[in-house]
Amino acid sequence: MHAQYKDHMGDDLRVVDAARVSFANESWYINEEYVPDKNSKHFEAWLRYALVNVRHDRPTLSVGDFGLIQFLAEHGHWTPFAHPQISLRMKAPVPIRTQCFKHKQGFVENEESRRYISSRPELFMPEEFRSKAANAKQGSSGTHSRSTPWKAFYKDICEEAIDGYVAMVEDGIAPEQARFILPQGVQVQWIWTGSLAAFARFVRQRTDSHAQGEIQELASDVNDILQPFYPISWEALTR
Ligand SMILES: Cc1cc2nc3c(=O)[nH]c(=O)nc-3n(C[C@H](O)[C@H](O)[C@H](O)COP(=O)(O)OP(=O)(O)OC[C@H]3O[C@@H](n4cnc5c(N)ncnc54)[C@H](O)[C@@H]3O)c2cc1C
């Protein structure tokens, strides 16, 4: 299970420009002649951001543009955050793929099709089996006391089903039907393209402690990939 970077478009400045075009204005990263507005309520936060950027030789937004991004995020003005787009290559077991696909607005996905491929599917192995949570309708608690034998059981049963799938395909059964025998633990891959706004919503919801552990891990990977490309917008949208 993983999220891998493919490519991305835009940056924090794109968000600012999308907002400022309302007034036919445009912004630039600051240069050495720039004098920040020390009276801005965002000055101290901006200074921390600017100092880190200088150290890493990265382009820096003005304090006004930094503050604008905070304002847009705080007031739910999401369209400027829909201009930057990111493509990822994802791999996850079927139920986690299904959870990802519940996020519809601002995303497109194309996934591998077991109508057209008949290679042996890869099984997702959980690191451990967790116990059912005692007082919750959903979720889980710590490691189950018999996690290790259940992992061996899971692997045996699933690999047997996958062997059955391979045998059916080798005997000429259509892959689009043979796939019905596959367990939920097989991994599927998809290309996932979405806006900065959409991925931030996904990460916000799926890093929450109520989300399933596996999708929390995946959302955390997505977080780590996207944060460096849009540091100000990402922080404002996901905090
Ligand atoms: C912990 C957890 C448990 C969950 N359990 C279940 C479950 O048991 N069963 C299940 O089916 N799903 C479940 N979900 C999925 C959940 O119901 C959402 O479908 C999913 O989280 C996507 O969120 P979203 O609707 O905000 O995203 P999107 O579909 O991307 O929508 C983004 C936003 O656009 C707006 N929007 C979208 N569609 C419309 C519309 N038709 N009309 C008006 N506004 C719209 C809403 O403001 C929405 O928040 C669960 C999610 C979580 C995080």
The ligand as an SDF file (V2000), in Angstrom:
LIG
                    3D

 53 58  0  0  0  0  0  0  0  0999 V2000
  -14.6020    7.9940    9.5860 C   0  0  0  0  0  0  0  0  0  0  0  0
  -15.4400    7.8740    8.3500 C   0  0  0  0  0  0  0  0  0  0  0  0
  -16.4400    6.9210    8.2780 C   0  0  0  0  0  0  0  0  0  0  0  0
  -17.2330    6.7810    7.1330 C   0  0  0  0  0  0  0  0  0  0  0  0
  -18.1850    5.8090    7.0730 N   0  0  0  0  0  0  0  0  0  0  0  0
  -18.9280    5.6610    5.9400 C   0  0  0  0  0  0  0  0  0  0  0  0
  -19.9000    4.6250    5.8180 C   0  0  0  0  0  0  0  0  0  0  0  0
  -20.1310    3.8710    6.7510 O   0  0  0  0  0  0  0  0  0  0  0  0
  -20.5740    4.5010    4.6630 N   0  0  0  0  0  0  0  0  0  0  0  0
  -20.3740    5.3510    3.6010 C   0  0  0  0  0  0  0  0  0  0  0  0
  -21.0190    5.2100    2.5620 O   0  0  0  0  0  0  0  0  0  0  0  0
  -19.4470    6.3370    3.6920 N   0  0  0  0  0  0  0  0  0  0  0  0
  -18.7220    6.4970    4.8140 C   0  0  0  0  0  0  0  0  0  0  0  0
  -17.7610    7.4910    4.8780 N   0  0  0  0  0  0  0  0  0  0  0  0
  -17.5630    8.3320    3.7060 C   0  0  0  0  0  0  0  0  0  0  0  0
  -18.2390    9.7110    3.8700 C   0  0  0  0  0  0  0  0  0  0  0  0
  -19.6400    9.5800    4.0100 O   0  0  0  0  0  0  0  0  0  0  0  0
  -17.9420   10.5860    2.6400 C   0  0  0  0  0  0  0  0  0  0  0  0
  -18.5590   10.0340    1.4890 O   0  0  0  0  0  0  0  0  0  0  0  0
  -16.4700   10.6870    2.3610 C   0  0  0  0  0  0  0  0  0  0  0  0
  -15.7800   10.9170    3.5590 O   0  0  0  0  0  0  0  0  0  0  0  0
  -16.1900   11.8060    1.3640 C   0  0  0  0  0  0  0  0  0  0  0  0
  -16.4300   13.0420    1.9880 O   0  0  0  0  0  0  0  0  0  0  0  0
  -17.1150   14.2520    1.2570 P   0  0  0  0  0  0  0  0  0  0  0  0
  -18.5580   13.9630    0.9870 O   0  0  0  0  0  0  0  0  0  0  0  0
  -16.7730   15.4630    2.0690 O   0  0  0  0  0  0  0  0  0  0  0  0
  -16.2690   14.2980   -0.1140 O   0  0  0  0  0  0  0  0  0  0  0  0
  -16.7610   14.6740   -1.6050 P   0  0  0  0  0  0  0  0  0  0  0  0
  -17.6960   13.6910   -2.1420 O   0  0  0  0  0  0  0  0  0  0  0  0
  -15.4740   14.8620   -2.3280 O   0  0  0  0  0  0  0  0  0  0  0  0
  -17.5200   16.0250   -1.4130 O   0  0  0  0  0  0  0  0  0  0  0  0
  -16.8660   17.2100   -1.0100 C   0  0  0  0  0  0  0  0  0  0  0  0
  -17.8910   18.2070   -0.5190 C   0  0  0  0  0  0  0  0  0  0  0  0
  -18.6570   18.6430   -1.6350 O   0  0  0  0  0  0  0  0  0  0  0  0
  -20.0040   18.8430   -1.2200 C   0  0  0  0  0  0  0  0  0  0  0  0
  -20.8830   17.9150   -1.9590 N   0  0  0  0  0  0  0  0  0  0  0  0
  -20.5520   16.7000   -2.4740 C   0  0  0  0  0  0  0  0  0  0  0  0
  -21.5790   16.1370   -3.1100 N   0  0  0  0  0  0  0  0  0  0  0  0
  -22.6030   16.9960   -2.9840 C   0  0  0  0  0  0  0  0  0  0  0  0
  -23.9600   16.9710   -3.4080 C   0  0  0  0  0  0  0  0  0  0  0  0
  -24.4660   15.9380   -4.0970 N   0  0  0  0  0  0  0  0  0  0  0  0
  -24.7420   18.0120   -3.0840 N   0  0  0  0  0  0  0  0  0  0  0  0
  -24.2730   19.0690   -2.3800 C   0  0  0  0  0  0  0  0  0  0  0  0
  -22.9780   19.1620   -1.9400 N   0  0  0  0  0  0  0  0  0  0  0  0
  -22.1710   18.1310   -2.2390 C   0  0  0  0  0  0  0  0  0  0  0  0
  -20.0870   18.5940    0.2780 C   0  0  0  0  0  0  0  0  0  0  0  0
  -19.8480   19.8050    0.9490 O   0  0  0  0  0  0  0  0  0  0  0  0
  -18.8980   17.6650    0.4940 C   0  0  0  0  0  0  0  0  0  0  0  0
  -18.4050   17.6930    1.8270 O   0  0  0  0  0  0  0  0  0  0  0  0
  -17.0050    7.6370    6.0180 C   0  0  0  0  0  0  0  0  0  0  0  0
  -15.9950    8.6120    6.0990 C   0  0  0  0  0  0  0  0  0  0  0  0
  -15.2160    8.7350    7.2340 C   0  0  0  0  0  0  0  0  0  0  0  0
  -14.1050    9.7890    7.2580 C   0  0  0  0  0  0  0  0  0  0  0  0
  1  2  1  0
  2  3  1  0
  2 52  2  0
  3  4  2  0
  4  5  1  0
  4 50  1  0
  5  6  2  0
  6  7  1  0
  6 13  1  0
  7  8  2  0
  7  9  1  0
  9 10  1  0
 10 11  2  0
 10 12  1  0
 12 13  2  0
 13 14  1  0
 14 15  1  0
 14 50  1  0
 15 16  1  0
 16 17  1  0
 16 18  1  0
 18 19  1  0
 18 20  1  0
 20 21  1  0
 20 22  1  0
 22 23  1  0
 23 24  1  0
 24 25  2  0
 24 26  1  0
 24 27  1  0
 27 28  1  0
 28 29  2  0
 28 30  1  0
 28 31  1  0
 31 32  1  0
 32 33  1  0
 33 34  1  0
 33 48  1  0
 34 35  1  0
 35 36  1  0
 35 46  1  0
 36 37  1  0
 36 45  1  0
 37 38  2  0
 38 39  1  0
 39 40  1  0
 39 45  2  0
 40 41  1  0
 40 42  2  0
 42 43  1  0
 43 44  2  0
 44 45  1  0
 46 47  1  0
 46 48  1  0
 48 49  1  0
 50 51  2  0
 51 52  1  0
 52 53  1  0
M  END
$$$$
